[in-house]
Amino acid sequence: MRNFWLIARNEYLNTVVRRGFLILTLAIPLGMAALIGLSIAAASVGENNQPLGYVDQSGILDPALHRAMSDADERVQIREFDDVETAQAALERGEIQAFVLFPETYPGSLQTELFYQESPPDDGVMDDMNEFVRINLLSSLPAGVQERLLAGPSVTIHDVDNGRTFSQDDVVQIVLPFVATFFFFFATMSSAGYMLSVVAGEKENRTVEVMLTTVTPGQLIGGKTIGLLAASLTQLAIYVVAAVIGLQVAAPYVPELQGATMPWGYLGMMALFFFPSYALIAGIMVAIGAAVTEVQQGQQIAGILNLLFVSPLFLLPLIFENPGSPVVTAFTLFPTTAFLTTSLRWGLGTVPLWQMGLSWVILVATALAAIWAAARIFRAGMLRYGQPLSLEGIVAAVRGTTG
């Protein structure tokens, strides 16, 4: 066991100090930080805090109600004008950014007019005006009724298939699975690529022959797999920490993120599918690396096989339109596509428990079979310097017969 952990530790340290690994690990958090910073800067620069005017020909709006709002200081100032000419003059002098005309027929007729010069007010400013109008229209109702109507409906979605419950306002519950899917998959496939390079590269330069004089094939492959898994988890941990910090920073500027909750159920599901998916990919990469004679040849074969894992991305329109279709269900159960398909479907809340359970069992069984087969292929091909394993040789190695 000591050799096993020494190999794992050495592989982890060698991986995390690689230039490519560091660039890949830091590029996404730094890119997220730059994107958030630019978004905040653009919102701050483009924000117009000038007052918004209105002309009330219907006589139903009371400016005192706006001043009485608890958060009136945080909202844009709303000024009343007696007639259109006065408001127009204030607009031309730059005292207000726009004004709204409420005709005599309002609210019997909901048609209003908006006057501005260069650009219309942003949505936040108009939301303040709409809130002011709603308060006036509801002013005759009891306070409790006013609060409920102003708050609007609060819809809680219940998924009867798997018992999940989430709010329609919790955007993180819906968006995060789609974003995290790419992060998890990106880290997994990059780590698996390292595994292929390590196995094929050490076979190509005959380092494996020296190493196998002191360790068993199982210790060698197992240690390398655990080391690369730890590196992949380190990468994912950095992504998660960066995402949490980014959400905290962006929340004050993005109303949809305020009050968002961490989807622990989704994270647990991802962990449940991540480890067997990683083992499956690692087993396939070890088998490819042991069967070929050059790293470049192995990368070409692995590139083709990677399509088996990324194919759910081509099903995104179908997942959005009909996540319970037979095709999507088949992709959920198939081991190489189970990880991505289940994650993508989770954002829509439409993964029945029986499908998740059966998919996980099939995935684990396939991963164990892949590791077992990869170990046999590795033993058969590890000392064949310059001699690739043929398809017959691979089958013979898996069957335990002479190829």
C-alpha positions as CSV (number, residue, x, y, z in Angstrom):
1,M,0.0,0.0,0.0
2,R,2.9,2.3,0.6
3,N,4.0,2.2,-3.0
4,F,0.4,2.8,-4.0
5,W,0.1,6.1,-2.1
6,L,3.6,7.2,-3.1
7,I,2.6,6.8,-6.8
8,A,-0.7,8.7,-6.1
9,R,1.1,11.5,-4.3
10,N,3.7,11.8,-7.0
11,E,1.1,11.8,-9.8
12,Y,-0.9,14.5,-8.0
13,L,2.0,16.8,-7.5
14,N,3.3,16.3,-11.0
15,T,-0.2,17.1,-12.4
16,V,-1.0,20.2,-10.4
17,V,2.3,21.9,-11.2
18,R,1.9,21.4,-14.9
19,R,1.6,24.7,-16.9
20,G,-1.4,23.4,-18.8
21,F,-3.2,22.4,-15.6
22,L,-2.5,25.7,-13.9
23,I,-3.6,27.7,-16.9
24,L,-6.8,25.6,-17.3
25,T,-7.6,25.8,-13.5
26,L,-7.1,29.5,-13.2
27,A,-8.5,30.6,-16.6
28,I,-12.1,29.9,-15.8
29,P,-12.2,31.6,-12.3
30,L,-10.3,34.6,-13.7
31,G,-12.6,34.7,-16.7
32,M,-15.6,34.6,-14.4
33,A,-14.2,37.4,-12.3
34,A,-13.5,39.5,-15.4
35,L,-17.0,38.9,-16.8
36,I,-18.6,39.8,-13.5
37,G,-16.4,42.9,-13.1
38,L,-17.3,44.1,-16.7
39,S,-21.0,43.5,-16.0
40,I,-21.0,45.5,-12.8
41,A,-18.9,48.3,-14.4
42,A,-21.3,48.4,-17.4
43,A,-24.3,48.5,-15.1
44,S,-22.8,51.3,-13.0
45,V,-21.7,53.4,-16.0
46,G,-25.0,52.9,-17.8
47,E,-27.2,53.6,-14.8
48,N,-29.1,56.8,-15.0
49,N,-30.2,58.1,-11.6
50,Q,-31.9,61.3,-12.9
51,P,-35.5,61.8,-11.7
52,L,-38.4,60.4,-13.7
53,G,-41.4,62.7,-14.3
54,Y,-45.0,62.1,-15.0
55,V,-48.1,64.1,-15.9
56,D,-51.3,62.8,-14.4
57,Q,-54.3,64.0,-16.3
58,S,-56.5,61.3,-14.7
59,G,-55.9,62.6,-11.2
60,I,-55.5,59.2,-9.5
61,L,-51.7,59.4,-8.6
62,D,-50.7,60.7,-5.2
63,P,-46.9,61.7,-5.1
64,A,-47.0,61.3,-1.3
65,L,-47.4,57.6,-1.6
66,H,-44.0,57.4,-3.3
67,R,-42.3,59.3,-0.6
68,A,-44.0,57.0,2.0
69,M,-42.4,53.9,0.5
70,S,-40.0,52.3,2.9
71,D,-37.2,52.1,0.3
72,A,-38.0,55.4,-1.4
73,D,-34.4,56.6,-0.9
74,E,-33.1,53.6,-2.9
75,R,-35.5,54.2,-5.8
76,V,-35.2,56.8,-8.6
77,Q,-37.0,60.1,-7.7
78,I,-40.4,60.6,-9.3
79,R,-41.5,64.1,-10.0
80,E,-45.0,65.3,-10.8
81,F,-45.7,68.0,-13.5
82,D,-48.9,69.9,-14.1
83,D,-48.9,69.6,-17.8
84,V,-47.0,68.2,-20.8
85,E,-45.4,71.5,-21.7
86,T,-43.8,71.9,-18.3
87,A,-42.6,68.3,-18.3
88,Q,-41.2,68.7,-21.8
89,A,-39.3,71.8,-20.8
90,A,-37.8,70.0,-17.8
91,L,-36.8,67.1,-20.1
92,E,-35.1,69.4,-22.6
93,R,-33.1,71.1,-19.8
94,G,-31.9,67.7,-18.6
95,E,-33.7,67.9,-15.2
96,I,-35.4,64.5,-15.8
97,Q,-34.5,61.5,-18.0
98,A,-38.1,61.0,-19.2
99,F,-41.7,61.5,-18.3
100,V,-44.9,59.4,-18.6
101,L,-48.2,60.9,-19.6
102,F,-51.3,59.3,-17.9
103,P,-54.4,60.5,-19.9
104,E,-57.8,61.3,-18.5
105,T,-59.1,57.9,-19.5
106,Y,-56.5,56.1,-17.3
107,P,-57.0,53.5,-15.8
108,G,-60.1,52.7,-17.8
109,S,-57.8,52.7,-20.8
110,L,-54.3,51.4,-19.9
111,Q,-52.6,53.3,-22.7
112,T,-49.9,55.7,-21.6
113,E,-47.2,57.7,-23.4
114,L,-43.5,57.8,-22.6
115,F,-41.4,60.8,-23.6
116,Y,-37.6,60.8,-23.7
117,Q,-34.8,62.4,-25.7
118,E,-31.8,60.1,-26.5
119,S,-32.6,56.7,-24.9
120,P,-35.5,55.3,-22.9
121,P,-35.2,54.7,-19.2
122,D,-33.8,51.3,-18.2
123,D,-36.0,48.5,-16.9
124,G,-35.2,49.3,-13.2
125,V,-36.4,52.9,-13.5
126,M,-39.6,51.8,-15.2
127,D,-40.1,49.2,-12.5
128,D,-40.0,52.0,-9.9
129,M,-42.7,53.9,-11.9
130,N,-44.8,50.7,-12.2
131,E,-44.5,50.1,-8.5
132,F,-45.6,53.6,-7.8
133,V,-48.7,53.3,-10.1
134,R,-49.6,49.9,-8.5
135,I,-49.5,51.4,-5.0
136,N,-51.8,54.2,-6.1
137,L,-54.3,51.8,-7.7
138,L,-54.4,49.6,-4.6
139,S,-54.5,52.4,-2.1
140,S,-58.2,51.8,-1.3
141,L,-57.7,48.2,-0.4
142,P,-56.7,46.9,3.1
143,A,-53.0,46.9,3.9
144,G,-52.7,43.1,3.9
145,V,-54.3,42.8,0.5
146,Q,-52.1,45.5,-0.9
147,E,-48.9,43.7,0.3
148,R,-50.0,40.4,-1.2
149,L,-51.0,41.9,-4.6
150,L,-47.7,44.0,-4.7
151,A,-45.6,40.9,-3.9
152,G,-47.3,38.9,-6.7
153,P,-47.7,35.2,-6.9
154,S,-45.2,32.8,-5.4
155,V,-45.2,29.5,-7.2
156,T,-43.6,26.4,-5.8
157,I,-43.0,23.7,-8.3
158,H,-43.4,20.1,-7.1
159,D,-42.0,17.3,-9.2
160,V,-44.1,14.3,-8.5
161,D,-41.7,11.9,-10.2
162,N,-38.8,12.4,-7.8
163,G,-40.3,14.5,-5.0
164,R,-38.2,17.6,-5.7
165,T,-39.6,21.0,-4.7
166,F,-38.2,24.3,-5.9
167,S,-39.3,27.9,-6.4
168,Q,-39.7,29.4,-9.8
169,D,-37.8,32.4,-8.6
170,D,-34.7,30.4,-7.6
171,V,-32.8,30.8,-10.8
172,V,-29.7,29.0,-9.4
173,Q,-31.7,25.8,-9.1
174,I,-32.4,25.9,-12.8
175,V,-29.3,27.5,-14.3
176,L,-26.6,26.0,-12.1
177,P,-26.9,22.4,-13.4
178,F,-26.3,23.5,-17.0
179,V,-23.3,25.6,-16.0
180,A,-21.9,23.1,-13.6
181,T,-22.3,20.3,-16.2
182,F,-19.7,21.9,-18.4
183,F,-17.3,22.5,-15.5
184,F,-17.5,19.0,-14.1
185,F,-17.2,17.4,-17.6
186,F,-14.4,19.7,-18.6
187,A,-12.3,18.8,-15.5
188,T,-13.1,15.1,-15.8
189,M,-12.1,14.8,-19.5
190,S,-8.9,16.8,-19.0
191,S,-7.9,14.6,-16.1
192,A,-8.7,11.5,-18.2
193,G,-6.6,13.0,-21.0
194,Y,-3.7,13.2,-18.6
195,M,-4.2,9.5,-17.7
196,L,-3.9,8.5,-21.4
197,S,-0.8,10.6,-21.8
198,V,0.8,9.1,-18.7
199,V,0.2,5.5,-19.6
200,A,1.0,5.8,-23.3
201,G,3.9,8.1,-22.7
202,E,5.6,5.8,-20.1
203,K,5.1,2.9,-22.3
204,E,6.5,4.7,-25.3
205,N,9.7,5.8,-23.4
206,R,9.9,2.5,-21.6
207,T,9.7,4.1,-18.1
208,V,7.0,1.6,-17.2
209,E,9.4,-1.3,-17.6
210,V,11.6,0.2,-14.8
211,M,8.7,1.0,-12.6
212,L,7.2,-2.5,-12.8
213,T,10.3,-3.9,-11.2
214,T,9.3,-2.4,-7.9
215,V,5.5,-2.1,-8.1
216,T,2.6,-4.2,-9.4
217,P,0.5,-3.2,-12.3
218,G,-2.4,-2.7,-10.0
219,Q,-0.5,-0.4,-7.7
220,L,0.9,1.6,-10.7
221,I,-2.5,2.2,-12.4
222,G,-4.4,2.5,-9.2
223,G,-2.0,5.1,-7.8
224,K,-2.0,7.1,-10.9
225,T,-5.8,7.1,-11.1
226,I,-6.2,8.2,-7.5
227,G,-3.6,11.0,-8.0
228,L,-5.3,12.3,-11.1
229,L,-8.7,12.0,-9.4
230,A,-7.4,14.2,-6.5
231,A,-6.1,16.7,-9.0
232,S,-9.4,16.8,-10.8
233,L,-11.2,17.3,-7.4
234,T,-8.8,20.1,-6.6
235,Q,-9.7,21.7,-9.9
236,L,-13.4,21.3,-9.2
237,A,-13.1,22.7,-5.7
238,I,-11.5,25.8,-7.1
239,Y,-14.3,26.2,-9.6
240,V,-16.9,25.8,-6.9
241,V,-15.3,28.3,-4.6
242,A,-14.9,30.8,-7.4
243,A,-18.6,30.3,-8.4
244,V,-19.8,30.8,-4.8
245,I,-17.7,34.0,-4.4
246,G,-18.9,35.2,-7.8
247,L,-22.5,34.7,-6.9
248,Q,-22.0,36.6,-3.6
249,V,-20.4,39.5,-5.5
250,A,-22.9,39.6,-8.3
251,A,-26.1,39.1,-6.1
252,P,-26.4,42.8,-5.2
253,Y,-26.4,43.7,-8.9
254,V,-28.5,40.9,-10.2
255,P,-32.0,40.7,-8.5
256,E,-32.5,37.1,-9.7
257,L,-29.6,35.9,-7.6
258,Q,-30.9,37.5,-4.4
259,G,-32.3,34.9,-2.1
260,A,-30.9,32.1,-4.1
261,T,-30.2,28.9,-2.2
262,M,-27.4,26.3,-2.7
263,P,-28.8,23.2,-4.5
264,W,-27.3,20.6,-2.2
265,G,-29.4,17.9,-3.8
266,Y,-27.9,18.6,-7.2
267,L,-24.4,18.6,-5.8
268,G,-25.0,15.3,-4.1
269,M,-26.3,13.8,-7.3
270,M,-23.3,15.1,-9.2
271,A,-20.9,13.5,-6.7
272,L,-22.8,10.2,-6.9
273,F,-22.4,10.1,-10.7
274,F,-19.0,11.7,-10.9
275,F,-16.9,9.0,-9.3
276,P,-18.1,6.0,-11.3
277,S,-18.0,8.2,-14.5
278,Y,-14.4,9.2,-13.8
279,A,-13.5,5.5,-13.2
280,L,-15.2,4.6,-16.5
281,I,-13.3,7.2,-18.4
282,A,-10.0,6.3,-16.6
283,G,-10.5,2.6,-17.5
284,I,-11.0,3.4,-21.1
285,M,-8.0,5.7,-21.3
286,V,-5.8,3.1,-19.6
287,A,-6.9,0.5,-22.0
288,I,-6.2,2.8,-25.0
289,G,-2.8,3.9,-23.6
290,A,-1.8,0.2,-23.1
291,A,-2.9,-0.9,-26.5
292,V,-1.2,1.8,-28.6
293,T,2.5,2.5,-29.2
294,E,2.5,6.3,-29.4
295,V,0.7,9.0,-27.4
296,Q,-0.5,10.8,-30.6
297,Q,-2.1,7.6,-31.8
298,G,-3.9,7.1,-28.5
299,Q,-5.1,10.7,-28.5
300,Q,-6.7,10.2,-31.9
301,I,-8.6,7.2,-30.8
302,A,-9.6,8.9,-27.5
303,G,-10.9,11.9,-29.5
304,I,-13.3,9.6,-31.3
305,L,-14.5,7.8,-28.2
306,N,-15.0,11.2,-26.4
307,L,-18.0,11.7,-28.7
308,L,-19.7,9.0,-26.6
309,F,-19.5,11.2,-23.6
310,V,-20.3,14.6,-25.1
311,S,-23.2,13.4,-27.3
312,P,-25.9,14.6,-24.7
313,L,-24.9,18.1,-25.6
314,F,-26.3,17.6,-29.0
315,L,-29.6,16.6,-27.4
316,L,-30.1,19.9,-25.6
317,P,-33.1,21.0,-27.8
318,L,-34.8,17.7,-27.2
319,I,-34.1,17.8,-23.4
320,F,-35.7,21.2,-23.2
321,E,-38.7,20.3,-25.4
322,N,-39.4,16.7,-24.1
323,P,-37.0,15.6,-21.3
324,G,-39.0,12.4,-20.8
325,S,-38.7,11.2,-24.3
326,P,-37.5,7.7,-25.0
327,V,-34.3,9.0,-26.6
328,V,-33.4,11.1,-23.6
329,T,-34.3,8.2,-21.3
330,A,-32.0,5.9,-23.2
331,F,-29.2,8.4,-22.9
332,T,-29.9,8.7,-19.2
333,L,-29.4,4.9,-18.8
334,F,-26.5,4.4,-21.2
335,P,-23.3,4.5,-19.0
336,T,-21.1,6.9,-21.1
337,T,-23.9,9.5,-21.4
338,A,-25.6,9.0,-18.0
339,F,-23.5,11.6,-16.3
340,L,-24.1,14.5,-18.6
341,T,-27.8,13.6,-19.4
342,T,-28.8,13.3,-15.8
343,S,-27.1,16.6,-14.9
344,L,-28.8,18.5,-17.8
345,R,-32.2,17.0,-17.0
346,W,-31.8,17.9,-13.3
347,G,-32.2,21.6,-14.1
348,L,-35.7,20.8,-15.4
349,G,-36.7,18.6,-12.5
350,T,-37.8,15.7,-14.6
351,V,-35.5,12.8,-13.7
352,P,-37.6,10.0,-12.2
353,L,-36.0,8.2,-9.2
354,W,-36.2,4.8,-10.9
355,Q,-34.2,6.2,-13.9
356,M,-31.6,7.8,-11.7
357,G,-31.2,4.6,-9.6
358,L,-31.0,2.2,-12.6
359,S,-28.7,4.6,-14.4
360,W,-26.3,4.7,-11.5
361,V,-26.3,0.9,-11.1
362,I,-25.5,0.4,-14.8
363,L,-22.8,3.1,-14.6
364,V,-21.1,1.6,-11.6
365,A,-21.2,-1.9,-13.1
366,T,-19.8,-0.7,-16.4
367,A,-17.1,1.3,-14.6
368,L,-16.0,-1.8,-12.6
369,A,-16.0,-3.8,-15.8
370,A,-13.9,-1.2,-17.6
371,I,-11.3,-1.1,-14.8
372,W,-11.1,-4.9,-14.7
373,A,-10.7,-5.0,-18.5
374,A,-8.2,-2.2,-18.5
375,A,-6.0,-3.9,-16.0
376,R,-5.9,-7.0,-18.2
377,I,-5.1,-5.0,-21.3
378,F,-2.4,-3.1,-19.4
379,R,-0.7,-6.3,-18.3
380,A,-0.8,-7.6,-21.9
381,G,0.5,-4.5,-23.5
382,M,2.8,-2.9,-21.0
383,L,6.0,-4.6,-22.1
384,R,5.3,-4.7,-25.9
385,Y,7.5,-1.8,-26.9
386,G,6.7,-0.7,-30.4
387,Q,4.1,-3.4,-30.8
388,P,0.4,-2.3,-30.6
389,L,-2.2,-4.7,-29.4
390,S,-4.5,-5.9,-32.2
391,L,-8.2,-6.2,-31.7
392,E,-7.8,-9.9,-31.3
393,G,-5.1,-9.4,-28.8
394,I,-7.3,-7.0,-26.8
395,V,-10.1,-9.5,-26.8
396,A,-7.7,-12.3,-25.8
397,A,-6.3,-10.2,-22.9
398,V,-9.8,-9.5,-21.6
399,R,-10.7,-13.1,-21.8
400,G,-7.4,-14.1,-20.1
401,T,-6.2,-16.2,-23.0
402,T,-3.0,-15.9,-25.1
403,G,-3.3,-13.3,-27.9
